[in-house]
Amino acid sequence: MNFKRLARHFPELAAMEPAEQQALLTRAYQNAFSAEHKMKNWRNNLISAAIMASLCFLFVLVLRPALGMSQQASAIVLMLVALPAYFFIQHHRFINQMRGSLQKLLP
């Protein structure tokens, strides 16, 4: 885990020393992604993957023919829009989960 890049998402840690930031982020990560939260994380990941897959199927089966796009163009659109959007959403979910755990650790 790159703590410098991760610390940028948490401005409340800016006044702390880097070693203290790293220790807090490590504890927040361990709390947020511990074994007791594993099923909740799996469920959230499966739900988001299912939603993303269904939106992609909707695009390929309904919107692509309606817009008159070729198969290659629709594949490019999915790779350039859908996949980065999925990664962006997952990243924000990760940061929000870490933020909740970090708020419990901060005084």
Secondary structure, 3 states (H helix, E strand, C coil): CCHHHHHCCCHHHCCCCHHHHHHHHHHHHHHHCCHHHHHHHHHHHHHHHHHHHHHHHHHHHHHHHHHCCCHHHHHHHHHHHHHHHHHHHHHHHHHHHHHHHHHHHCC
